[in-house]
Amino acid sequence: MDTPPVLPRPEWDAAHQELLVKEKELTRARDALAAERRRMPWLRVDQGYAFEGPRGRVGLIDLFEGRRQLIVYRAFFDPDVLGWPDHACVGCSMMADQVGDLTHLNARDTSFAYVSRAPQPDIERLKARMGWSMPWYTLLDDFDVDFGVDQWHGTNAFIRDGATVYRTYFVDGRGDEALGSVWSYLDITALGRQEEWEDSPEGYPQSPAYEWWNWHDAYAETGPSPAGLAQVERARSR
């Protein structure tokens, strides 16, 4: 291996600071791209798509679970996919391993679900084996064809206005690689992180950064979270 040079601490710190400048530029560029994403046109979804869930047949609107936004990942767990019936696609399984606790997404009025062609008994068996807990539905129609995920994995974002659903974003290929954290998912939604520092269209829901954050078992508590308020105070004192 042609390894980099080994430097003493002062020179290493200088090299790190030089790289940090570029990393911060990348962060700002990513924020600007997310702001552009929040201004993308919406596509109305007029067809009533059907899925099979643990409690029977449901529609796309039901996948929202009463929340305003929905993120849907198409995972390849099908009879004709490598790994069947013990495993889903290797890449889709890696994606599933990356999905964080969904309580934080839910706190931002956003639901998350996987969809596949596999029957529900197989999905439940796979989830139990792999330790996954995300909602996972069986495709019953052409949802995957219509939303670009019939041949390859991909993530679609939706928003609803009452019973009217709109598609707001889509990402696949290497664009899926970075997904899994709360922030990565919120950044592809129409409303974003919903924090005051974000560049969002007028009237979008926003609250102070940190304040809404909470322990994943404490979001049912009313009022600002003590964990989030503590973060706010620490940030203000810097």
C-alpha positions in Angstrom: 0.0 0.0 0.0 1.2 3.5 -0.9 0.2 5.1 2.4 0.1 8.8 3.2 3.0 10.4 5.1 3.1 10.2 8.9 3.3 13.7 10.4 3.7 15.2 13.9 0.6 16.5 15.7 0.8 20.2 14.6 1.2 19.3 10.9 -1.5 16.7 11.2 -3.9 19.3 12.8 -3.1 21.7 9.9 -3.9 19.1 7.3 -7.1 18.2 9.1 -8.2 21.8 9.2 -7.5 22.2 5.5 -9.7 19.2 4.8 -12.4 20.4 7.2 -12.9 23.6 5.1 -13.8 21.4 2.1 -16.0 19.2 4.2 -18.0 22.2 5.5 -18.4 23.4 1.9 -19.9 20.0 1.1 -22.2 20.3 4.1 -23.4 23.7 2.9 -23.9 22.4 -0.6 -25.9 19.4 0.7 -28.1 21.9 2.6 -28.6 24.0 -0.5 -29.5 20.9 -2.5 -32.0 19.8 0.2 -33.6 23.4 0.0 -33.9 22.9 -3.8 -35.5 19.5 -3.2 -38.1 21.1 -1.0 -39.1 23.3 -4.0 -39.5 20.5 -6.4 -42.9 20.2 -8.1 -45.3 17.6 -6.7 -46.9 14.8 -8.7 -50.5 13.9 -7.8 -51.1 10.2 -7.2 -54.6 9.4 -8.5 -54.5 5.6 -8.6 -55.6 3.7 -5.5 -52.7 1.3 -4.9 -53.2 -1.8 -2.8 -50.9 -3.6 -0.4 -51.2 -6.5 2.0 -50.1 -5.7 5.6 -50.1 -7.6 8.9 -53.8 -6.7 9.4 -54.9 -7.3 5.8 -55.4 -5.3 2.7 -54.7 -1.5 2.8 -54.2 1.4 0.5 -51.3 3.8 -0.1 -53.0 6.3 2.2 -53.0 3.8 5.0 -49.2 3.5 4.9 -49.1 7.1 6.1 -50.5 5.9 9.4 -52.2 9.2 9.9 -49.0 11.2 9.4 -48.4 13.9 6.8 -45.4 12.4 5.0 -44.4 8.9 3.9 -41.1 7.4 2.7 -41.3 4.0 0.9 -38.4 1.8 0.1 -38.8 -1.0 -2.4 -36.9 -4.0 -1.2 -36.3 -7.1 -3.3 -37.5 -10.0 -1.2 -39.2 -12.0 -3.9 -39.3 -15.7 -5.0 -37.1 -15.0 -8.0 -34.4 -13.0 -6.1 -31.1 -14.5 -4.8 -31.5 -15.5 -1.2 -35.1 -16.6 -1.3 -36.7 -17.8 0.9 -34.2 -17.3 3.8 -33.0 -13.8 2.8 -33.8 -10.7 0.8 -31.5 -9.2 -1.7 -28.0 -8.6 -0.2 -28.1 -4.9 -0.9 -31.6 -4.4 0.3 -30.7 -6.3 3.5 -27.8 -3.9 4.0 -30.2 -1.0 3.6 -32.5 -2.5 6.2 -29.6 -2.9 8.6 -29.0 0.8 8.3 -32.5 2.0 9.1 -32.5 3.9 12.4 -35.2 4.1 15.1 -38.3 5.3 13.2 -39.7 7.1 16.3 -37.6 10.1 15.5 -39.0 10.2 11.9 -42.5 9.8 13.3 -42.0 12.8 15.6 -41.6 14.9 12.4 -44.9 13.7 11.1 -43.3 11.2 8.7 -43.9 7.5 8.3 -41.6 4.9 6.8 -42.3 1.5 5.1 -40.7 -1.2 3.1 -42.6 -2.9 0.2 -41.8 -6.2 -1.5 -43.5 -8.9 -3.6 -43.1 -11.6 -0.9 -46.2 -12.7 1.0 -46.7 -11.4 4.6 -45.9 -14.7 6.4 -42.5 -14.7 4.6 -41.9 -11.0 5.4 -42.7 -11.5 9.1 -40.4 -14.5 9.3 -37.6 -12.6 7.7 -38.1 -9.6 10.0 -37.9 -11.8 13.0 -34.8 -13.6 11.8 -32.9 -10.4 10.9 -34.2 -8.2 13.8 -35.9 -5.7 11.6 -39.0 -3.8 12.9 -40.0 -1.4 10.1 -43.5 -1.7 8.6 -43.2 -4.0 5.6 -46.0 -4.5 3.1 -46.7 -6.8 0.2 -47.1 -5.3 -3.3 -50.4 -6.3 -4.9 -50.4 -4.2 -8.1 -48.3 -2.0 -10.3 -47.0 0.4 -7.6 -43.4 -0.7 -8.3 -43.8 -0.3 -12.0 -45.4 3.2 -11.8 -42.8 4.5 -9.3 -39.6 3.3 -10.9 -38.8 0.4 -8.6 -39.8 -2.7 -10.5 -36.3 -3.6 -11.8 -34.2 -2.0 -9.1 -34.4 -0.8 -5.5 -35.4 2.8 -4.8 -36.9 5.2 -2.3 -40.0 7.3 -3.0 -41.2 10.2 -0.8 -44.9 11.2 -0.6 -46.9 13.9 1.2 -50.7 14.0 1.7 -53.3 16.8 1.9 -56.2 15.0 3.5 -56.8 12.0 1.4 -55.0 13.4 -1.6 -51.4 12.0 -2.1 -48.5 13.5 -3.9 -45.2 12.1 -4.9 -42.5 14.6 -4.0 -39.1 12.9 -4.6 -37.4 9.7 -5.8 -33.9 8.4 -5.4 -32.3 5.1 -6.4 -28.9 3.6 -7.3 -26.0 5.0 -5.3 -28.4 7.8 -4.1 -29.8 5.2 -1.7 -26.4 4.5 -0.2 -26.4 7.3 2.3 -29.9 6.7 3.6 -30.7 5.2 6.9 -30.3 8.0 9.4 -33.1 10.3 10.6 -31.5 13.3 8.9 -30.9 11.5 5.5 -34.5 10.6 5.3 -35.9 14.0 6.4 -33.7 15.7 3.8 -35.4 13.9 1.0 -38.9 14.8 2.2 -41.0 17.8 1.0 -40.9 19.4 4.4 -37.3 18.6 5.3 -36.1 18.6 8.9 -38.6 21.3 9.7 -36.1 23.3 11.7 -35.9 27.1 11.7 -32.4 27.3 10.2 -33.5 25.6 7.0 -34.2 27.5 3.8 -37.8 26.4 3.1 -40.8 28.0 1.3 -43.0 30.4 3.3 -45.4 28.7 5.7 -43.6 25.4 6.0 -43.7 23.9 9.5 -40.5 24.7 11.4 -39.3 24.7 15.0 -36.0 25.4 16.8 -33.2 23.0 16.1 -32.6 20.6 19.0 -35.8 21.4 20.8 -37.9 18.7 19.3 -35.2 16.0 19.8 -36.1 13.4 22.4 -35.3 9.9 23.7 -37.0 7.4 21.4 -39.2 6.2 24.3 -40.2 9.7 25.5 -41.9 11.3 22.5 -45.4 10.7 24.0 -44.6 13.3 26.7 -46.1 16.8 26.0 -44.2 20.0 25.6 -40.6 20.5 24.5 -38.3 17.6 25.3 -35.9 18.1 28.2 -33.2 16.4 26.2 -33.7 18.9 23.3 -33.9 21.9 25.6 -30.6 20.9 27.2 -29.0 20.7 23.7 -30.4 24.2 23.0 -28.8 25.6 26.1 -25.5 24.0 25.4 -25.6 25.4 21.8 -26.4 28.9 23.1 -23.6 28.8 25.6 -20.9 28.2 23.0 
